[in-house]
Amino acid sequence: MTQPHTPRDPRLQGVLFVPLVVSVLIALALGAGVIVGAYWLVKQYLGIDDEPFSRAQAATAAFATATAAGAVVALVVGVRKQGLSEQVARRELTSAFTERFRAAASQLGGDPPAERIAGVYAMAALADDYPTRAQQCVDVLCGYLRLPFDPESNTLASGSIDTTHTFADGKTVAIHRGIAARPFDQQVRETIVTVIRSHLGMSPVQESLVGRITGKIRSDSMGAWADLDFDFAGAHLHNAKFTAMAFPGHINFSGTIFSGRTDFGLATFSGHTNFDLATFSGHTNFGLARFSGDTDFKEATFSGGTDFKEATFSGHTNFGLARFSGDTNFDLATFSGQTDFGGATFSGHTYVVDATFSGRTNFDQARFSDVRVHFDSPHPAEGARITGLREPILVGSASITSDGKPFRGWPPEDPEDSPTDVE
């Protein structure tokens, strides 16, 4: 029976793959070749005659050759020792990371809230100590936020599996398995968000405000985790506070449930940000937020008051099929990229006062139900377009006006065109 082949570590390269004797012989052969080549060149250019060596010259040459061979052997052995030492050090670092990672993960899965909070900080410290493995640690923290959560009881949402087992004697027993509730889970989640915020750094807007107050302006506000991705897809975030955070990488809030008060005020999104299918059931604040990358709010639901006051949209922003059922405020907002509200539904009052438009904003097939939309004092730049309002879908008492007059988009459409009213 043949023994299974154990693959060598691919990180072991160079002379570490070659047996020591073979390495020495190869080195000696190369050294001899260099010596012979050097002698031939000197002979050719200096015109040295082919005279026989004396005994003294032969002894000197032999001693020099032996010394060179010894140096070559010592060099090869030294290189191998150094390579092996580095490999051992790498293995020790990997082993230390694995042990600390296992311990931090175990704390995060513990029952006492203090133990779980300690696990959050332990995982964050591990990410700081091992920058190349930081993404793995952050994925664990985000994964915790994706666990089922019940904000009413402040515990992990309980789930159960009911099964039956029939014994040989015909007796049937019902078996109930449930997820143990862990109290004070909201505090653990708030700790995770706080740790993430401290590692992402402040947004440029917040940095400027702090500089005005303190007189100190930092040259770099980017945090240690600025290059990492954050996946909050499907998480339940209650009273989430992401105020003034800088999100330079890929951020995924797809399907996330935001309950209570959600605050993204002064935040900066410069990478790809995904809020599609997200649900905001309380007051949501994006005031002074900046979206310079692609941002997706497709099919998102805003059922509380939503504030985008003074927000800046300079990338492609998609609100397609989104639903706004509370008051929505876009006052003083800037739309310089392409913004799409196609198929969106507005059933609460919407204000777009003193907003600046320099890109294309689309409202095709948007539906306005018993709502007043105000585009008062708009500031359209040359080439700006607000489309889809020429024949808007107005339900009940809905109206779209600009400074008290019907508003049908930009550039102004034929005033004789009438909106589409739906009874």
VOMI-728083 format. One record per residue (C-alpha): residue in three letters; x, y, z. Coordinates in steps of 0.25 Angstrom, whole numbers, padded with zeros to 4 digits, always signed. Example, Ala and Ser with C-alpha at 12.3 -4.5 7.8 and 13.67 -1.06 7.14 Angstrom:
BEGIN
ALA+0049-0018+0031/SER+0055-0004+0029/
***
This chain:
BEGIN
MET+0000+0000+0000/THR+0006+0013-0004/GLN+0007+0025+0006/PRO-0001+0037+0002/HIS+0007+0048-0003/THR+0008+0061+0005/PRO+0009+0073-0003/ARG+0020+0083+0001/ASP+0017+0097+0005/PRO+0017+0105-0007/ARG+0023+0117+0001/LEU+0036+0108+0002/GLN+0044+0113-0011/GLY+0058+0113-0016/VAL+0069+0105-0010/LEU+0059+0100+0001/PHE+0053+0090-0009/VAL+0067+0085-0013/PRO+0075+0075-0004/LEU+0087+0081+0003/VAL+0097+0072-0005/VAL+0091+0075-0018/SER+0091+0090-0015/VAL+0106+0090-0011/LEU+0110+0082-0023/ILE+0102+0092-0032/ALA+0109+0104-0025/LEU+0123+0098-0026/ALA+0121+0095-0041/LEU+0116+0110-0043/GLY+0128+0115-0035/ALA+0138+0106-0043/GLY+0132+0111-0056/VAL+0133+0126-0051/ILE+0148+0123-0047/VAL+0151+0117-0061/GLY+0144+0127-0068/ALA+0151+0138-0061/TYR+0165+0132-0063/TRP+0162+0130-0078/LEU+0159+0145-0079/VAL+0171+0150-0071/LYS+0180+0141-0080/GLN+0174+0146-0093/TYR+0174+0161-0090/LEU+0188+0161-0082/GLY+0195+0151-0091/ILE+0199+0142-0080/ASP+0208+0130-0085/ASP+0204+0116-0083/GLU+0215+0113-0074/PRO+0215+0102-0063/PHE+0211+0105-0049/SER+0222+0104-0039/ARG+0219+0096-0026/ALA+0217+0109-0018/GLN+0207+0114-0029/ALA+0200+0101-0029/ALA+0199+0101-0014/THR+0194+0115-0014/ALA+0183+0112-0024/ALA+0179+0100-0017/PHE+0177+0108-0004/ALA+0169+0119-0011/THR+0160+0108-0018/ALA+0158+0101-0004/THR+0155+0114+0002/ALA+0145+0118-0009/ALA+0138+0105-0008/GLY+0137+0106+0007/ALA+0131+0120+0005/VAL+0121+0114-0005/VAL+0117+0103+0005/ALA+0115+0113+0016/LEU+0107+0122+0008/VAL+0098+0111+0003/VAL+0096+0106+0017/GLY+0093+0120+0022/VAL+0083+0123+0012/ARG+0076+0110+0015/LYS+0076+0113+0030/GLN+0071+0127+0028/GLY+0060+0122+0019/LEU+0056+0111+0029/SER+0056+0121+0040/GLU+0047+0130+0033/GLN+0037+0119+0030/VAL+0037+0115+0044/ALA+0034+0129+0048/ARG+0023+0130+0038/ARG+0017+0117+0043/GLU+0017+0122+0057/LEU+0010+0135+0053/THR+0000+0127+0046/SER-0002+0118+0058/ALA-0003+0130+0068/PHE-0014+0137+0059/THR-0022+0124+0058/GLU-0022+0122+0073/ARG-0025+0137+0076/PHE-0036+0136+0065/ARG-0042+0124+0071/ALA-0042+0130+0085/ALA-0049+0143+0080/ALA-0059+0136+0072/SER-0062+0127+0084/GLN-0064+0140+0093/LEU-0074+0145+0082/GLY-0082+0133+0083/GLY-0083+0133+0098/ASP-0095+0136+0106/PRO-0091+0147+0116/PRO-0092+0160+0109/ALA-0079+0165+0115/GLU-0072+0153+0109/ARG-0078+0156+0095/ILE-0073+0171+0096/ALA-0059+0166+0100/GLY-0060+0157+0088/VAL-0063+0169+0079/TYR-0051+0177+0084/ALA-0042+0164+0083/MET-0046+0162+0068/ALA-0043+0177+0065/ALA-0030+0176+0072/LEU-0026+0163+0064/ALA-0030+0171+0051/ASP-0020+0182+0055/ASP-0009+0173+0058/TYR-0011+0165+0045/PRO-0014+0175+0034/THR-0014+0164+0023/ARG-0024+0156+0031/ALA-0033+0168+0035/GLN-0043+0165+0025/GLN-0046+0152+0031/CYS-0048+0158+0045/VAL-0057+0169+0040/ASP-0065+0158+0032/VAL-0068+0151+0046/LEU-0072+0164+0052/CYS-0082+0167+0041/GLY-0086+0153+0041/TYR-0091+0155+0056/LEU-0099+0167+0052/ARG-0106+0158+0041/LEU-0111+0148+0052/PRO-0126+0149+0055/PHE-0129+0160+0065/ASP-0141+0164+0073/PRO-0141+0179+0077/GLU-0153+0178+0086/SER-0147+0167+0095/ASN-0132+0172+0092/THR-0128+0158+0090/LEU-0124+0149+0078/ALA-0137+0145+0071/SER-0141+0131+0076/GLY-0144+0120+0066/SER-0148+0106+0068/ILE-0148+0092+0061/ASP-0158+0082+0065/THR-0155+0067+0062/THR-0160+0054+0066/HIS-0153+0041+0069/THR-0159+0027+0069/PHE-0152+0017+0078/ALA-0152+0002+0075/ASP-0164-0001+0085/GLY-0172+0009+0077/LYS-0172+0020+0087/THR-0171+0034+0080/VAL-0164+0046+0087/ALA-0165+0060+0082/ILE-0151+0067+0082/HIS-0151+0083+0083/ARG-0138+0090+0079/GLY-0137+0105+0081/ILE-0127+0116+0080/ALA-0123+0121+0094/ALA-0127+0135+0095/ARG-0115+0144+0099/PRO-0119+0157+0106/PHE-0114+0171+0104/ASP-0110+0168+0089/GLN-0113+0182+0085/GLN-0101+0187+0094/VAL-0092+0176+0087/ARG-0097+0181+0073/GLU-0095+0196+0077/THR-0081+0192+0081/ILE-0078+0186+0067/VAL-0083+0198+0060/THR-0075+0207+0069/VAL-0062+0199+0066/ILE-0065+0199+0051/ARG-0067+0215+0052/SER-0054+0217+0060/HIS-0046+0209+0049/LEU-0052+0215+0037/GLY-0049+0230+0041/MET-0057+0242+0039/SER-0063+0247+0026/PRO-0057+0260+0020/VAL-0069+0268+0024/GLN-0067+0264+0039/GLU-0052+0266+0038/SER-0054+0280+0033/LEU-0064+0283+0044/VAL-0055+0278+0055/GLY-0044+0286+0049/ARG-0052+0299+0050/ILE-0055+0296+0064/THR-0041+0291+0069/GLY-0032+0298+0059/LYS-0025+0285+0056/ILE-0027+0279+0042/ARG-0022+0265+0040/SER-0015+0262+0027/ASP-0021+0248+0026/SER-0035+0244+0032/MET-0035+0230+0026/GLY-0036+0219+0036/ALA-0028+0206+0037/TRP-0040+0198+0031/ALA-0043+0208+0020/ASP-0039+0198+0009/LEU-0048+0187+0014/ASP-0061+0183+0010/PHE-0073+0182+0019/ASP-0085+0173+0017/PHE-0097+0176+0025/ALA-0107+0169+0016/GLY-0120+0164+0023/ALA-0115+0170+0036/HIS-0125+0176+0046/LEU-0119+0189+0051/HIS-0127+0196+0062/ASN-0124+0211+0065/ALA-0112+0210+0056/LYS-0102+0221+0057/PHE-0093+0223+0045/THR-0091+0238+0047/ALA-0079+0245+0039/MET-0073+0231+0035/ALA-0065+0230+0023/PHE-0068+0218+0014/PRO-0058+0217+0003/GLY-0059+0203+0000/HIS-0071+0193-0004/ILE-0082+0194+0006/ASN-0094+0185+0005/PHE-0107+0188+0012/SER-0115+0179+0003/GLY-0128+0175+0010/THR-0124+0181+0023/ILE-0135+0185+0033/PHE-0133+0198+0039/SER-0142+0200+0051/GLY-0143+0212+0061/ARG-0135+0224+0058/THR-0124+0222+0047/ASP-0113+0233+0045/PHE-0104+0234+0033/GLY-0103+0249+0034/LEU-0089+0255+0029/ALA-0085+0241+0024/THR-0077+0239+0011/PHE-0079+0228+0002/SER-0068+0228-0009/GLY-0069+0213-0013/HIS-0080+0205-0018/THR-0091+0205-0007/ASN-0103+0196-0008/PHE-0116+0199+0000/ASP-0125+0191-0010/LEU-0137+0184-0003/ALA-0134+0191+0010/THR-0145+0195+0020/PHE-0144+0208+0028/SER-0156+0207+0038/GLY-0152+0219+0047/HIS-0147+0233+0044/THR-0135+0232+0035/ASN-0124+0243+0033/PHE-0115+0245+0021/GLY-0114+0260+0023/LEU-0100+0265+0018/ALA-0097+0251+0013/ARG-0088+0250+0000/PHE-0090+0239-0010/SER-0078+0240-0020/GLY-0079+0225-0024/ASP-0090+0217-0030/THR-0101+0216-0019/ASP-0113+0207-0020/PHE-0126+0209-0013/LYS-0134+0201-0023/GLU-0147+0195-0016/ALA-0143+0201-0003/THR-0155+0205+0007/PHE-0155+0218+0015/SER-0167+0217+0024/GLY-0163+0228+0034/GLY-0158+0242+0032/THR-0146+0242+0022/ASP-0136+0254+0022/PHE-0126+0256+0010/LYS-0125+0270+0013/GLU-0112+0276+0007/ALA-0108+0262+0002/THR-0099+0262-0010/PHE-0101+0251-0021/SER-0089+0252-0031/GLY-0089+0237-0035/HIS-0100+0229-0041/THR-0111+0228-0031/ASN-0123+0218-0033/PHE-0136+0220-0025/GLY-0144+0212-0035/LEU-0156+0205-0030/ALA-0153+0211-0016/ARG-0165+0214-0007/PHE-0166+0227+0002/SER-0178+0227+0011/GLY-0173+0237+0021/ASP-0169+0252+0019/THR-0156+0252+0010/ASN-0147+0264+0010/PHE-0137+0267-0001/ASP-0136+0282+0002/LEU-0122+0288-0003/ALA-0118+0275-0009/THR-0109+0274-0020/PHE-0111+0265-0032/SER-0099+0265-0041/GLY-0099+0251-0046/GLN-0110+0242-0051/THR-0121+0240-0041/ASP-0132+0230-0044/PHE-0146+0230-0037/GLY-0152+0222-0048/GLY-0164+0214-0043/ALA-0163+0220-0029/THR-0175+0222-0020/PHE-0177+0235-0012/SER-0189+0235-0002/GLY-0183+0245+0008/HIS-0180+0260+0006/THR-0167+0262-0002/TYR-0159+0275-0002/VAL-0148+0278-0012/VAL-0146+0293-0009/ASP-0133+0300-0013/ALA-0128+0288-0019/THR-0117+0288-0030/PHE-0118+0280-0042/SER-0106+0278-0052/GLY-0108+0264-0057/ARG-0120+0256-0061/THR-0131+0252-0051/ASN-0142+0243-0056/PHE-0156+0241-0050/ASP-0161+0232-0061/GLN-0173+0224-0056/ALA-0172+0229-0042/ARG-0185+0229-0035/PHE-0190+0241-0026/SER-0201+0237-0016/ASP-0208+0248-0008/VAL-0195+0255-0007/ARG-0190+0269-0009/VAL-0176+0270-0016/HIS-0170+0283-0016/PHE-0158+0287-0025/ASP-0158+0301-0020/SER-0146+0310-0025/PRO-0138+0300-0033/HIS-0124+0303-0038/PRO-0123+0295-0051/ALA-0109+0296-0058/GLU-0107+0297-0073/GLY-0110+0283-0078/ALA-0118+0278-0066/ARG-0130+0270-0068/ILE-0142+0266-0059/THR-0150+0256-0067/GLY-0162+0247-0065/LEU-0171+0258-0060/ARG-0177+0262-0073/GLU-0189+0253-0070/PRO-0187+0249-0056/ILE-0196+0238-0049/LEU-0204+0246-0039/VAL-0213+0239-0029/GLY-0224+0246-0021/SER-0220+0260-0017/ALA-0205+0258-0021/SER-0198+0270-0028/ILE-0185+0274-0032/THR-0181+0289-0032/SER-0170+0299-0033/ASP-0172+0312-0026/GLY-0187+0310-0026/LYS-0188+0306-0041/PRO-0189+0292-0047/PHE-0175+0286-0049/ARG-0173+0277-0061/GLY-0158+0275-0061/TRP-0146+0282-0067/PRO-0145+0288-0078/PRO-0159+0293-0076/GLU-0169+0285-0084/ASP-0181+0290-0092/PRO-0190+0296-0082/GLU-0202+0291-0089/ASP-0198+0276-0085/SER-0206+0271-0074/PRO-0203+0261-0063/THR-0208+0247-0063/ASP-0219+0246-0052/VAL-0222+0233-0045/GLU-0235+0232-0038/
***
